[in-house]
Amino acid sequence: MKNTQQGIEAQDELSRIHDGLIRMAAEVETSATHAASADEVLTIPHDPDALQHLAERAVCDAVDIYQTYNARILEAVVVYCPSALTLGRPVKSLRDSDIRKHVHRTLGVFEDTPMGLLVKTRNCLSHSRGRDEDGKVLAALKSVPAPRRLGIAVVDGRVCISPRAAIEVCHAVQIQLSMMDQELAHRFGLPSSERSASGPRLLMRIVQKRSNMK
């Protein structure tokens, strides 16, 4: 099945974020390996706080891509299949949470369990500087099986995201986008694009890079 233009553009943006994270992680690990093999004091030329900030920013950007895609694809459904749902107001006037409900509950499009965790993580990072003061991220973590928490953690009340965790987040969002975009295009007759998405190639690069960094 083909992807919509909205899906292709979202996956292209996600691919760029992922590639930046891969380069950053590779540089850090290369520096660590060189120092260890030379029996030197480990001095990675990256500030740990800066690395964490970049990882957090990447997670926020990846979730924003997902949220934006939900809004754009909902607008497309309203145009090309108006009988599917009645909003009563423009999509642009809806909150992100309402848009997700329309896409995944009203339209019945599958949303994988970790996506709720990612949205709460993004909101905490963006609005509370990573402080999980209301415990929403911690509660979301507890509702997700440990192997599917994507490396996200809450330590001393603060959300912690490493570069590797951010890569896992990109992976999860890419899979979600790919599955739902093809489903939406097929079910609601949305226009598809002849151009290939970056998403499928992203999965291959993730596997290859993981093997190289072990």
N, C-alpha and C positions, 0 to 999 in steps of 0.2 A: 504494500500500500504506500501511497505517496504522502508527503507532508504538505501542510499549508505554508504559505509564504510567512505567516506569523511564526509558525513553528521553526522554520529554517532560520529566520533572523534571530530568534531567541537562542537556538542552539549554537549559532555562529558567535554570538556574544559570550555565551557560556564557555565556548571553546577557547576564546581569547583569555578569559580569566584563568581557566585551567592551565593553559600553557605558561602563563606568567608564574603561577604557583609551582609548576614543575621545575622551571628554571631556577626559581629561588631555592627550592628544596635541594636541587642537585648541587647548587653552588655551596650551600651550607654543608652538605654531606661530603663533598669533595674537599673542602677545607678541613673538616674533621679527620677524614681519612689520611690526608697528607700530613697533618700534624702528628697523628698517631704513628704512622709508618716511619716518620723521621725521629720518633722518640722525643718530640718537642712538647713544650707546654701548649695545650690546646687554646688557640686564640682565633676563634671564628670571626671574620671581619664583618660581622653583622650584629647590631644591637638586638638583644633578645626581645626587648619591649617593642622595638620597631618591627621585628618579625611577627610578633603576636598581633600587633596592630594591622599589619598588612593581611594576615590571615583572617582576622575578624572582618576587615573591609571586604575581602573577597567573598566571605560567607554572606554578608549583607547584600553585596552586588548580585550574587547568584540567586538569592531569594527574591530580590527586587525584579530580576529578569523573569522569574516564575510568576510573580504577582502581576507584572505588566502583561505577560503572555495571557494569563487568565482573563484580564480585562479586554485585551484585543480580540481574543477568540470568542468571548461572550458577545462582543459587538458584532462579530461576523455571523454568529448563530442568529442573532436578532434580525440581521439583514437577509440572510439566505434561507433561514427556516423560522420565520416569525411565529409559526404555530407551535414551536417547541416550548416556548415560555412567554409569559407576559410580565414585564418589569414595571411598567407604569412610570418610569423615569429613565433618564439617560444613564448609560453605564458609567460615564465619567463622574456622575454625582454619587455613586455608590462607594461605600468603604471597601477596602481590600477584603475584609472578612466576609462581607455580604456577597462580593463577587465570587469568592471561593465557594460559598454555600450554593449559589445559583449554578455554578459549573459542576460541582461535585455531588450536590444533593438533589437539586431540582432536575438537572439534566442526567444525573446518575453516572457521571464520568468517574472512573476509579481514581482515588488518590491514595498513594502508599502511606503507611503509618508514619514514617519519619518526617513527612512533609509538615505535619502539625508542629513537631518539635522544632524544625528549622524555622518556621514562621515565628514561633515564640522566641527562639534564640536571636533571630534578626531584630525583633522588636526590643528585646532586652539590650542588645549591643547598641542599637541606634538611639534609644530613648533614655536608657538608664546607665549608659557607659559600662555595660556589662555586669552591673550589680543586680542580682536576681532578688530584689527586695521583696517582691510579692510571692516568690517561690514558684512562679509559673513554669520556668524552665526546668527546675528540679522535678516538679510534678510531671511534666511532659516526659522527662528522661525515665522516670519510674514506670511510665505507661508503655515504654518501648523496650522490647527485648534487648538485653545487653549487646549482642552482636550487631544490632542495627542502630546503635546510637551514634554512629559516624565519627567516633572520637571526641564527641562533645562531652564536656564535663562541667560540673559546678564545684568549685573548691573555695571553701571559706566564703560562701555567698556570692562568688564571682564566676561568671561564665568563662571557661578556658577553651581556646581554640588554637591548635597548632597548625603549621603549614600542611602537615599530612592530613589532619582532620579536615581542613578546608578543601583539599583535593577530594577526599571522600564525599564531602558535601556536593561538590560539582558533579561528581559521578552520580549521586542519587538524584539530583535535579535533572540531569541529562536523561536518565532512564525514565523519570516521570514525564518529562516533556515529550519524549519520543513516543511513549505508549499512548498518552492522552491525545496527542496531535493527530496521530493516525486514526484513532477511534472517532474523534470529532469530525474529521474530514469525511470519513466513511458514513457515519450515522446521519450527519446533517447536510451532506452534499456541499461541503465548503470547497471553494476553488483550491486546487493543488498546484504546486509549482514543479516545473521540470528540473529545476536546479537541485542538486544534491545538498543535503544538510551536512554541517560539520559534525553533528552529533555522533553518527556511527563511527567516524574516524576517531572521535574523541575516546570512545571506549577502547579501541585498539591501542591508542597511545598510552592510556592509563595502564593497561596490562603490560605493555612494553617497558614503560618507565619504572613500574613497580619491580619488574625483573632486574632492571639495570641497577636499581638503588638497593637491592638486597645485599 
